[in-house]
Amino acid sequence: MEQIRHLVTELPGPKARQLMERQQAAVAHGVSTLMPTFAVRAQDGIVEDVDGNRLIDLAAGIAVTSVGASAPKVVEAVQQQVSEFTHTCFMVTPYEGYVAVAEKLAEITPVAGPVRSALFNSGAEAVENAVKIARSFTGKQAVAAFDHAYHGRTSLTMSLTAKSMPYKHSFGPFAPEVYRVPGSYPFRDQLDGHQAAARAIEQLELHIGADNLAAVIMEPIQGEGGFIVPAPGFLKEIVQWCRENGVVFIADEVQTGFARTGRWFASEYEEVEPDIITTAKGIAGGMPLSAVTGRAEIMDAAHPGGLGGTYGGNPVACAAALGSMETIEERSLNQAALGIEKLVRTRLEAAQESDPRIGDIRGRGAMLAFELVDPETKSADAALTSAVATAARSAGVITLTCGSYGNVIRLLPPLTISDELLTEGLTVILEALADA
Ligand SMILES: *Cc1c(COP(=O)(O)O)cnc(C)c1O
């Protein structure tokens, strides 16, 4: 597929308009869609729509298709597996693919000692199960999550998620024994890692107490909350406190995992070894799969039959995961993510020099973002952010926003995007900012 942005109609084009009408009539309005068009095929940095427009992909389906949306190894593995069998249920008649994925996870996750994994379908399901396992192991119930956290949309995970609109509003009551503590947001709290950790630990001790606390869950870089990288040392002190107090530390690497940040997992940058790591999104090249990987003694605390699900670790998804992980290694995609970081940072930093509305540039590898603010007060400018994203989308660049204050433009390109497409995508976004 030609890796060039090319618009042959306005967006939405005539075929997309017809589909939008059908969507309005048939699809629940609680499921909203960002791009004013519909996809028909995708490869590396390009998504092609129903009207023949080629769009630059700076989203990778929210950090999912890191290896590209039709990576040859993934496509071949899926086709091969589908032709053999689609499902037996691992809990009924097990198969090798599930075991092979667990073995590979043991090899690449930064969890110390003997490691076990359990496979599920979505990120939220992985987080739910990580909490179940931590409770079973510790015999305690409370779970602590941070300000700006995002852990999913099911009952328990939406309780762990911080932001009310749109994730929690009108959907309560929420799960009990979930507590929130302040994290580390260097651009806004001006605290160093030690100060931020001391503030969090004081609240953990005051409001919950280690004797009641089963787990602390944290994204090593907060995703939906705004691509917030904690101040250096913050994570290490939190993990240390958990170790000393018999609290399970869960790193939610659903968005940061699988080469997205230039390492297999973002925890590696912080030099910490989580007790449990939850993964999903980038794990299987677009197929629905998630995993809970943790220290064997913790994972095996859950009794036989206590974990599972009809589809968890589906054989087609497992085949895709193996193909995807092989692609990451063969194509050196950790290296590619660092190349993307260099290109994007250079470009954004140059733009920031002449535009003080770019308040902060942050992230790691191919998980980068900038925060748009009022230059005088640093207050969040959500209206500007939304205008820039909408203009970029109309111009054929798939652009995402995030942040508790709705003022962050985030970039999550496939790691296989060409420098030319990435540069052009950035140009479109920065021109939209200049015009806004
Ligand atoms: C997306 C996400 C989830 C939820 O994953 P789903 O597959 O959408 O359920 C959980 N945690 C983090 C950090 C995420 O980014």
The ligand as a Tripos MOL2 file, in Angstrom:
@<TRIPOS>MOLECULE
LIG
   15    15     1     0     0
SMALL
NO_CHARGES

@<TRIPOS>ATOM
      1 C1         -6.5030    1.1560   27.5050 C.3       1 LIG1
      2 C2         -6.0540    0.9270   28.8930 C.ar      1 LIG1
      3 C3         -6.7140    0.0310   29.7460 C.ar      1 LIG1
      4 C4         -7.9860   -0.6840   29.3290 C.3       1 LIG1
      5 O1         -7.7590   -1.5350   28.2640 O.3       1 LIG1
      6 P1         -9.0380   -2.0850   27.4150 P.3       1 LIG1
      7 O2         -8.4430   -3.0950   26.5030 O.co2     1 LIG1
      8 O3         -9.6160   -0.9010   26.7200 O.co2     1 LIG1
      9 O4         -9.9780   -2.6630   28.4180 O.co2     1 LIG1
     10 C5         -6.1950   -0.1920   30.9990 C.ar      1 LIG1
     11 N1         -5.0800    0.4370   31.4130 N.ar      1 LIG1
     12 C6         -4.4180    1.3060   30.6270 C.ar      1 LIG1
     13 C7         -3.1580    1.9410   31.1350 C.3       1 LIG1
     14 C8         -4.8810    1.5940   29.3480 C.ar      1 LIG1
     15 O5         -4.2380    2.4780   28.5700 O.3       1 LIG1
@<TRIPOS>BOND
     1     1     2 1
     2     2     3 ar
     3     2    14 ar
     4     3     4 1
     5     3    10 ar
     6     4     5 1
     7     5     6 1
     8     6     7 2
     9     6     8 1
    10     6     9 1
    11    10    11 ar
    12    11    12 ar
    13    12    13 1
    14    12    14 ar
    15    14    15 1
@<TRIPOS>SUBSTRUCTURE
     1 LIG1         1 GROUP 0 **** ****
